[in-house]
Amino acid sequence: METTQSIADIHDTAALTDTTAEFRQLQTAMSAMFERVQARFELEPDPAVEEFHSYGVAGGPSGSINAYAGPEIDWLVHSWIGDPEKGFTNLHLTIWNGPQTWVPHFGMAWGTLPDYWYFVDLVPRKDPLADPAYLDRYYEPHNEQYMALRHEPGFSPFVSQTLYVRQSVSHTALCFVCERTERSAERMIELAEGRLTDWLACMDEGDPVAPSERAALAERDLFVRRTIADRDPANVMGVRFFGEDMTERLVRALWGGDRTLPRPT
């Protein structure tokens, strides 16, 4: 059965649960994935988000944002926000490619509600309806897995109430609410690592963009990145924890509104 409650509603109707151990497990797995990315790409940390490397209070609502850029990567965010002792955490690893390639961006978020919430997807750079070859190249290889997961025990497909968010999710995204069990955690990690492996292989293979098209693609990507961050319905949790002003600053950091590093060309 599909889950159509919002992230906030799922959290609010669940029993108060300490998910510190589950959060640490997901954090460790995501850090290992980030290290794989660091080993593959030349990345430089952007000092614009330095104030958010650690924020909040120990034992209460807190978080971290680290952002990077490089010759092949326009904007990479490795972050988390939450209150693990009260059941809510949200961890992100999002990688927005430079305009030299048509390879989709890599988007990942997971955490606790206190049950697991899980999202991994490739964000398209072209309209798949108008370019079926693009769909076949990057999304068809994941279609069989996607269909099988919709019937996997303990995994409930998550359907956002927000139309823009649903529009931004591909039809092979790993997007589920999962039972908070060790099996679910192991399966989530396995699937995420597999999707990252596939994405890295696509980056190695390459899919060059003509120089005359790169400026328009870069601006299109920035618009999409900002709009997804601004419209994320989970931002309401940030407002609860830190207030409107602080949440606006955190969201701006996520899409790179005050970046100091140059964008790749």
C-alpha positions in Angstrom: 0.0 0.0 0.0 1.2 3.5 -0.8 2.1 6.1 1.8 0.5 9.4 1.1 0.8 11.2 4.5 3.3 14.0 4.6 6.7 13.6 6.3 5.5 15.9 9.1 2.2 14.0 9.6 4.0 10.6 9.7 6.3 12.0 12.4 3.5 13.6 14.4 1.3 10.5 14.5 4.1 8.1 15.5 5.2 7.3 19.0 8.1 9.3 20.4 11.2 7.1 19.6 14.9 7.4 20.1 16.4 6.7 16.7 20.0 7.7 17.5 21.4 4.2 16.6 19.5 4.1 13.3 20.6 7.6 12.5 24.3 6.7 13.1 24.0 3.7 10.9 22.6 5.7 8.0 25.1 8.5 8.6 28.0 6.1 8.5 26.7 4.5 5.2 26.2 7.9 3.6 29.7 9.1 4.7 31.2 6.0 3.0 29.3 6.8 -0.2 30.5 10.4 0.0 34.1 9.1 0.3 33.6 7.2 -2.9 32.5 10.4 -4.6 35.5 12.3 -3.2 37.8 9.6 -4.5 36.4 10.0 -8.0 36.1 13.8 -8.4 38.2 16.9 -7.7 36.2 18.7 -5.0 36.8 21.9 -3.0 34.7 22.9 0.0 32.8 26.1 -0.4 33.4 28.5 2.6 30.0 30.1 2.1 28.4 27.3 4.2 31.1 27.1 6.9 28.8 28.6 9.5 26.5 25.6 9.0 29.1 22.9 9.4 27.6 22.3 12.8 24.5 24.1 14.1 21.8 23.6 16.7 22.3 22.1 20.2 23.7 18.8 21.3 20.9 16.5 22.5 18.3 18.6 20.6 17.6 19.8 17.1 20.8 20.2 15.2 22.4 19.5 11.9 25.3 20.0 9.4 25.8 21.3 5.9 28.9 20.8 3.9 29.0 21.9 0.2 31.6 21.3 -2.5 32.2 22.2 -6.2 34.8 21.2 -8.8 35.6 21.0 -12.5 32.9 18.3 -13.1 30.6 19.1 -10.2 28.5 22.2 -10.0 27.2 21.7 -6.4 27.5 18.8 -4.0 25.7 18.8 -0.6 26.5 16.4 2.2 24.2 17.3 5.1 21.8 16.3 7.8 19.1 17.8 10.0 17.1 16.4 12.8 16.5 15.5 16.4 17.5 11.8 16.6 16.4 11.3 20.2 12.9 12.3 19.2 12.7 10.2 16.0 13.2 12.7 13.2 16.4 12.8 11.0 17.0 13.7 7.4 20.3 13.1 5.6 21.2 14.3 2.1 23.8 13.5 -0.5 23.0 15.5 -3.6 25.3 15.9 -6.6 24.6 18.4 -9.3 26.8 17.9 -12.4 28.5 20.6 -14.4 27.1 21.5 -17.8 29.7 19.5 -19.7 27.7 16.3 -19.5 24.0 15.3 -20.0 24.4 12.6 -17.3 21.6 13.1 -14.7 22.3 14.5 -11.3 22.4 12.2 -8.3 19.9 12.9 -5.6 19.7 11.0 -2.2 17.9 11.6 1.1 17.0 9.2 3.9 16.3 9.3 7.6 14.0 8.4 10.4 10.4 9.4 11.1 10.9 7.2 13.3 10.4 4.5 10.6 12.8 4.9 7.7 12.1 7.2 4.9 14.2 6.7 1.7 14.8 8.4 -1.6 17.4 7.9 -4.3 17.0 9.1 -7.9 18.7 10.4 -11.0 17.5 13.9 -11.8 17.1 14.3 -15.6 18.7 17.1 -17.6 16.4 16.5 -20.7 12.7 16.0 -21.2 12.4 12.1 -21.3 9.2 12.4 -23.3 10.8 14.4 -26.0 14.1 12.3 -25.9 13.2 8.6 -25.4 16.8 7.6 -26.1 17.7 9.6 -22.9 15.0 7.6 -21.0 16.3 4.3 -22.4 19.9 5.1 -21.5 19.6 6.3 -17.9 16.2 5.0 -16.6 15.3 1.8 -18.4 18.1 -0.1 -16.7 16.4 0.6 -13.3 12.9 -0.2 -14.3 12.8 -3.8 -13.4 14.2 -3.1 -10.0 11.7 -0.3 -9.4 8.7 -2.5 -10.3 9.9 -5.3 -8.0 10.5 -3.0 -5.0 6.9 -1.8 -5.2 5.9 -5.2 -4.0 8.8 -5.9 -1.5 7.6 -6.6 2.0 8.3 -3.8 4.5 8.6 -1.1 1.7 5.7 1.2 1.1 6.0 3.5 -1.9 6.0 7.1 -0.8 3.8 9.6 -2.7 4.3 13.2 -1.9 1.2 15.4 -1.5 3.1 18.2 -3.2 2.6 18.3 -7.0 6.0 19.9 -7.8 7.8 17.3 -5.8 6.0 14.4 -7.6 6.8 16.1 -10.9 10.5 16.1 -9.9 10.7 12.4 -9.1 11.5 10.0 -11.9 9.5 6.8 -12.5 12.5 4.7 -11.4 13.2 6.5 -8.1 13.7 4.6 -4.9 11.2 6.4 -2.8 9.7 4.5 0.1 8.7 4.4 3.8 10.3 1.3 5.3 9.9 -0.7 8.5 12.5 0.3 11.0 14.3 -3.0 11.0 17.9 -4.1 10.5 16.8 -5.9 7.3 15.3 -2.6 5.9 18.5 -0.7 6.8 20.7 -3.2 5.1 18.5 -3.3 2.0 18.3 0.5 1.8 22.1 0.7 2.0 22.5 -2.0 -0.7 20.2 -0.3 -3.1 21.7 3.2 -2.6 25.2 1.9 -3.1 24.1 0.1 -6.2 22.5 3.2 -7.7 25.6 5.3 -6.8 27.8 2.7 -8.6 25.6 3.0 -11.7 25.7 6.8 -11.6 29.5 6.8 -11.3 29.8 4.5 -14.3 27.6 6.9 -16.3 29.9 9.7 -15.3 33.0 7.7 -16.4 31.4 6.9 -19.7 30.4 10.5 -20.3 27.7 12.2 -22.4 29.1 15.5 -23.7 27.1 18.6 -24.1 27.9 20.9 -27.0 29.7 24.1 -25.8 26.9 26.2 -27.3 24.3 24.5 -25.0 26.2 24.6 -21.7 25.2 28.1 -20.5 21.5 27.4 -20.9 21.8 24.0 -19.3 23.7 25.5 -16.3 20.9 28.1 -15.7 18.2 25.4 -16.1 20.0 23.2 -13.5 20.3 26.1 -11.1 16.6 27.0 -11.4 15.6 23.4 -10.8 18.0 23.0 -7.8 16.7 26.2 -6.2 13.0 25.4 -6.8 13.3 21.9 -5.4 15.0 23.2 -2.3 12.5 26.1 -1.8 9.4 23.8 -2.3 10.6 20.9 -0.3 7.6 20.1 2.1 10.0 18.8 4.7 11.2 22.4 5.2 8.4 22.6 7.7 10.4 20.5 10.1 13.3 23.0 9.9 10.8 25.8 10.8 9.7 23.8 13.8 13.3 23.3 15.0 14.9 26.6 14.1 12.3 29.1 13.0 11.5 30.8 9.6 14.6 32.9 9.3 17.1 30.2 10.1 15.3 27.7 7.8 15.5 30.2 4.9 19.2 30.5 5.4 19.6 26.7 5.6 17.6 26.2 2.4 19.6 28.9 0.7 22.8 27.1 1.7 21.4 23.8 0.2 21.0 25.3 -3.3 24.1 27.5 -3.1 22.6 30.9 -3.0 25.7 32.5 -1.5 28.4 30.3 -3.0 31.9 31.7 -3.5 33.4 29.0 -5.7 33.0 29.4 -9.4 30.6 27.2 -11.4 32.1 24.8 -13.9 31.9 25.9 -17.5 
